[in-house]
Structures are given as C-alpha cells and as structure tokens.
Amino acid sequence: MVWVILLVFALTGFTVMYLKKFVKPYLGEEWWVDMVYYILILPFYNLLLLFYGFIFGQFKYFWAFEQRFFKRMFGKGK
C-alpha cells in the first residue's frame, strides 16, 4: 500500500511538472510568474491527486488526506 501511495504522489508531481512546460511559454519568464503558477496549480494538483488515487484504488486515503490538508491550510476545525 505504501508504494502505491508514493507512486500516486510521484505521478501527480510528474504530471504537474510535465504540464508546466506547455503552460509556461504563454506566461512569461519573470520570477513572479513562477510564484503565480505554483499558487494557481494547487487546486489542479489536488484534483490530480484524487484522480490518480482513484485509478490506483486509494481514493479513500487521498480524500482523507485532502480533507486534512485543507483543514490545516484554512484552519477549520481540528
């Protein structure tokens, strides 16, 4: 199970970085463009994480992971 979870994280990260080379040329070369990209890619990354988790049969784990992540990020509940 652990290797599947690590595989899902790896595939998600690889996919986001792969897509960056197609999106980045349209945005420009300034340093702040990278910051904006990483902020805006966060929701897409989370959706990809759930998608790959579903594909590999670990949706329940990643759904709980996302819930904990957003509770920590936005401070809602404990």
C-alpha positions in Angstrom: 0.0 0.0 0.0 2.8 2.5 0.8 4.4 2.0 -2.6 1.1 2.8 -4.3 0.7 6.0 -2.3 4.2 7.0 -3.2 3.5 6.2 -6.8 0.4 8.4 -6.8 2.4 11.3 -5.3 5.2 10.8 -7.9 2.7 10.6 -10.8 0.9 13.7 -9.7 4.1 15.7 -9.3 5.4 14.5 -12.6 2.2 15.4 -14.4 2.2 18.9 -12.9 5.8 19.5 -13.9 5.2 18.0 -17.4 2.3 20.3 -18.0 4.3 23.3 -16.9 6.5 23.2 -20.0 3.3 23.7 -22.1 1.8 26.4 -19.9 5.0 28.4 -19.0 5.8 29.8 -22.5 2.4 31.6 -22.6 3.0 33.2 -19.2 6.5 34.8 -19.5 9.9 34.5 -17.9 9.6 36.8 -14.8 10.2 35.3 -11.3 6.7 36.3 -10.1 5.1 34.3 -12.9 6.5 31.1 -11.3 5.0 32.1 -8.0 1.6 32.8 -9.5 1.8 29.5 -11.4 2.5 27.5 -8.2 -0.3 29.1 -6.4 -2.8 28.6 -9.2 -1.7 25.0 -9.8 -2.5 23.9 -6.3 -6.2 23.1 -7.0 -5.3 21.2 -10.1 -2.6 19.3 -8.2 -5.2 18.3 -5.6 -7.6 17.1 -8.3 -4.9 15.1 -10.0 -4.0 13.5 -6.7 -7.6 12.4 -6.2 -7.7 11.2 -9.8 -4.6 9.1 -9.6 -5.7 7.9 -6.1 -8.9 6.7 -7.7 -7.1 5.0 -10.6 -4.9 3.1 -8.1 -7.7 2.2 -5.7 -6.6 4.6 -2.9 -9.3 7.3 -3.3 -10.4 6.9 0.3 -6.9 7.6 1.6 -6.3 10.6 -0.6 -9.8 12.0 0.1 -8.9 12.0 3.8 -5.5 13.4 3.0 -7.1 16.3 1.1 -9.5 17.0 3.9 -6.7 17.1 6.5 -4.7 19.3 4.1 -7.4 21.9 3.7 -8.3 21.9 7.4 -4.7 22.7 8.2 -4.5 25.3 5.4 -7.6 27.2 6.2 -7.8 26.4 9.9 -11.3 25.0 10.1 -11.6 22.5 12.9 -9.1 20.1 14.3 
